[in-house]
């Protein structure tokens, strides 16, 4: 569980922030009201906090000593202050200060929560920074890392494209305009051939003052534009806004493509992304296989224990499949108690070995329901033949699944 440190001498402010953090995120909060209490807390928890909210105006920290103290533990810091005249004072005080919040009502508390959430999410977010100036690269990289983002750097567009190819999960790119080998505008054009604006956000950073520069980049696919000389606060705001927009689109795609009960991909996604993989396998003569897995006697489970327990069984299938499959497989819940596994570029022997392990795991697995203990087996049908269509491969796997059922269940049947 994520843990938030709040050092604030106003009990009402500390309590309000703590309650909002728990209600909105479910994070654990630990409260203190002085440097002395902060020291005890950090000793007790061995300095293990994800974010610290620190009041500048503590009785035993009149000159912000609390910041210097907490900074030693490398915890991301958000300053809580009653003054609007603090930015110049704190921005260079510690590399761990990511933002400040002026305490002037409920909106400021909500902003503090948004910064906390952003900093924690940033631990998994990747950013690519492209500029031919090593000085700018190092300075800006240092600023972005204060925001807890993972930063990659490149000195020109060609180098940037190579890094993007190797790191498909980069969500945000900041690029200069004038660079050798491939300039920023050509880089944006190349990127937009592969990535939509809702998949990878591009912020252009340029010293060129021509008024048409920004509109030119936006026209060709950039999401945002920053003139060089930007402040730390402006950079953080733009980074946060662009990342939040990408995450919103990701969430919408997940809702459209994933099953709400298991968080596995759904039938719609299978016939979208799966079809792409099928066509690629056909074109490049790659291996592709489909397995269908079905819970044996699922109707009996629902009739005996109720549909809530049936849902637990379905979620358990997802859990076990994710334990055994995590390489070149696509996991799909087709509906009800039926699941699909699409194997890409995987040898037949390896597939059958994995399916055998999965079948055995279900056979020996028990779900503790308190009063009852639920056990069930699965039947699996698999097709290794790259047929004339993805749908034909599914039909063949389905035929093998029924053979497994007819043979007594808890078995694997396959067609080569």
N, C-alpha and C positions, 0 to 999 in steps of 0.2 A: 504494500500500500504506500502511495506517495505521502510524504510528510512535510508539512509547512510550519516554519517557525515564525511566530508573531511576537515581536518585542515592542510593546506600546503601553505607555503609562495611563492612558485613558481606558478604563474598564469597559465603557460603553462602545468605544471604537473597536477594541480588541474582540469583544464578545460578538459584535455585529459581523466583523470580518470572519471570525471563526465559524459562526453559524452559517453564513452564506457559502463559505468554502465547503463545509460538510454537506449542505443541502444540494449544492450544484454539482460537486465533483465526487463527494464521498471521501475526500482526503482527510488524513489525520492532522489535527492542528495541535501545536504545543505553544502555550502562552507564557510570557514573562513581561515584567514592567521596568526592568533596569538592566544595566550591564552585568551587575552581580548575579542576578537571576539567570541571565542569558548564559553566563559562564557555567553555572551549575547544569543548565539544560544541555548545553553542548557537550559537557563532560559525560553526563548520563547517557546521551544518545550517540556518543563518540563522533559528534560532528556530522551525522548522517541526516541531512535535510535536503529536500529537492529545491526549495525556494525559501528565502527569508524576507519577511516584511519588517523593516526597522524604522522606528520613529526617531527622527533626528533630535527631538527636544526632550530627551530623558533627563531626570534629575541628576544622574551621575554620568551624563554624557552631553555636556553643554556644547561641545565643539565637534560633535559627531564621532566621538571615539568608538562608539558602538559599531560603526561601519568598518573601521580599521581592524577591530577585534574579530568580527564575523568573517571578514575577507580572508583571514588566515586559514579558514576551513574550506575555501574554494566553493562556497555556496552562492548561487545566483541571488543577488540582492535587489529588492525593490524598496526604495526609500519612501517613507511616509512622512509628510511634512505639512505644516500649516502655512508655509510661505511659498509664494510664487517666484522668489528670487534665489533659488537654490541651484539652478542648472549649472552655472559657471563654477560654483563652489564644488559640486560633487562629480561632475562628468569626468574629471581626470583623477579623482581620489582613489578609485579602485577599479581594476579591470572587471570585477564581479558585479558592478552596478549595472543593471540592465535597463532600469527606468525609475522614475519617481512619480509619486501620486500626491497631489495637493488635497488635503482632507477638507473638502467643502461640501459634503453631503453624500447622498446615496449613489449618485452617478459616479463619483470618484471611487467608491467602493467597488462598483461594478467594473470600472476600468481596471482596478487592481486585480480583480478576478480574471479578467480577460488576459492580462499580462502573465499571471501565474499559469494559466492554461496554455498560453502561447509558448512560454519558456519550457514547460514540460513536454509539449508536443515537439518542440524543436530538437529534442534529443535524438529523434529518429528521422528528422528532415535533412535533406541534402541540398546544398546550393553550389552552383558553379559560377565562379568569378573569372571573367575574361578581360585582360588588359595587357598591353605591351609595356607598361611602366611597372617595373618591379617595386618601386616605392609605393605606388598606388595600390598594387596587389597586396603587399604586406600590411599596409596601414588599414585598408578596408577589410582584409581578411581578419585582422585582429579585432576590428569593431564588430564584425558579424559573429565571430566566435564568442564575444561577450553575450550574445543573444542565444548561446548554446546550440547554434546550428553547426552541422558538419560541412566544412567548406573545401571544395576542390578548386584549383586554380589552373588557368591556361593563359598563354601569352599571345595567342592569335586564334582565329576562327577554326582553322584546320585542326589544331590541337584540341579545341573545345569539342568538335564533332567526335573525335576519337574517345574523349572522356565520356561523352554522352552515350556512345555506343556501348561502352563497358559498364556504365552505371545508369541503367534504364529507369531507376527509381529517383533520379534527380528531379525535383519538382519546380525549381526556381533557378533562373540564369540571369546574371548581371553582366552586361557586355559593353565595352567601349565601342566607339564608332571607328576611328582611324587606327588601323592596325596593319602590320605586314601580312603577306600571304593571303589572308582573307579578312576583309573588314567586317565591322559589326552588321552592316546592312545585308551583305551577302550571307553572313551567318544566320541572321533572322530568316531570310528567304529559304535557306537550306533546312533549317529546323522546322519551319511550318509545312514542309512537304511530308514530314513524318509525325509531327506532334501538333495537335490542335491547341488553341489558346486555353482550353479548359483542362488540358493534360500537363502542360509545361508553361509556366509563366515567365515572360522575358521583361526585364527592366533594363533600359538602356541608360548608361552613365556616360555623359560626354561633356567636354569643355567647349565644343563648338557652339557658338552663340547665335548662329543663323536661325531665325525664327521658324524656317521651314523644316529644320532637322527633326524636331520632335514629331511633327505631323507626318513626315516621310516614313519614319520608323513605325509609327502607329498604324499607318496605312498598310505596311507590309507585314504586320503581325505582332509587333511588340505590344505588351500589355500596359507598360508604364514608362516614364521618362524622368530621369534625374540629371540636373546640371551639376557637374563636379563643383565641389565646394560646399556640398550638402552637409548638414549637421548630423551628429549621431542620432538625435531624436527623429529627424526627418527620415533617415535611413531605416531606423527600426519600425517606424510607422508604415512605410512603404513595404518593407519585408513582410510585416505582419498581415497587412491588408491583402497582399498578393497570395501569401500562403493560405490564408483563411478562405479565399475564393476558390483556390485549387482544391482544398479539402472539402469545401461544400459540394463541388462538382463530383469529387470522388465518392462522397456520401450518397449523392443522388444516384450515381451509377451503381453503387452497392445495393441500394434499395431496389433498383430495377433488375439487377442481375443475381441477387442472392436470396436464398430461402430464409424467411424470417425466423424459423424455428431452429435451424441448425447452423446458419451462417455459411452454408455451402452454396456453390453456384446452383442456379436453377436451370430448368429446361430451356428457357429463352437464351441464356448465355451459352449453353451447349451448342445450340444451332446457330450461334453467331460466331463466337471464338473457336468453337470446335470445328466448324465448317472451314474456317481459315487454316487451322492446323491440318485438316484433311487435305485441302487443296495444296498446301505446301508439301505435305508428304507425297502426294501424287506427282507433283512437279519435280521434286528433288529425289524421289524414290527412297524416302525415309520410312522407317518403321512406325506403324500406328496400330494400336489395338484398343478394343473396347470391352470392358467387363461390366456386366449387370449383376448387382447384388440385391437379394431380397430377404427380408426377415421371415423365417419359417413360422407358420401358424400365427401370423400377426393378428388375425381376427380373434383368435382365442385369447390373446393377451388383452385386447380391447374389451371383449365380452366378459372376461373374468375379473379384470382389475380396473377397467374404466379407461376412457380416452386420455386422461391425464397421465396415467402410467404408460400408455402407448406412446405418448409424446416423449416421455423419459427414455423409453427404449430407442426411439428414433434419434434423439440427441446423443445417446450412447454410441450408436453406430457412427455418427459423425466424429465423435471423440476418438474412437478406436481407429477409424480410417486415417485420421490425421496423425496418429501415432506411428503408423506404419508407412504412410505415403507422404513424401515431402520433396520429391525431386522433379521428374518430368511427368507428373500426373495432374489431371484436372478432375476434381471431385465434384459430383453433381447429385443433388437430390431431384429425381425425376418427378416425384410425387408419392404420397402415401408412404409405404414402407420400401419403395424401390429406389435404388441408388445406381449411379453410373460412374465408372472410372475410365478416363481416357488416358492411355499411356502413349507418350510420344518419344520416339528414339530410344526405346527400351527393348532389350533382347527378350525373346519368348521365355527362356529358362528363368530369367530374373523375375518376369511377371508372374509366372506360375509359382515360383518360390514365395513371392510376396503374398499372393492370393491364398496359398496354403497356410501361411503364418496367420493371416487375417481370419480364415475359417476356424483354425484351431483356437485362436484367441477368443472368439465368440463362444465356442463350444465349452471353454473352461472358465468363462467370465461370469461373475455373479453381481447383480445390482442389489444393494442392500436397501430395501424399502421400509425398514423398521420392523413392522409385524411380518412382512413377507420378504422373501428373497427371490428376485426374478432372474431366470436364466432363459436364454433362447439361442438358437443356431441360425445360420444363414446359408442360403444356396447361391451359387455363383455360376454364371454362364459367360463365356468369353469368346470373342472373335478376333483372330489374328490376320485374317485376309483383308487386304486393302481393296474393297469392292468398288462398284461403280458409283456409289454414293455413301455419304455418312449414314443416311437413313437405312440403307441396306445392311451396313455393318451392325447397326443397332438391332435390326430384325434378326440377324444371324445369332447375335449374342443372346437375344431373347429366346430363340429356339433352344439354345444350349441351356439356358436357365430353366426352361420347362423340363428338359431332359433330366436335369439335376433334381428337380422337384419330384418327377415321376419315379426316379430311382430311389427315392426314400428321403430326400432332403439332406441338408448338411453335407453337400458334395459340390465339387467343381466339375463342370463340363466345358469343353472348348472345341472350337473349329479352326483348323489351320488352312 
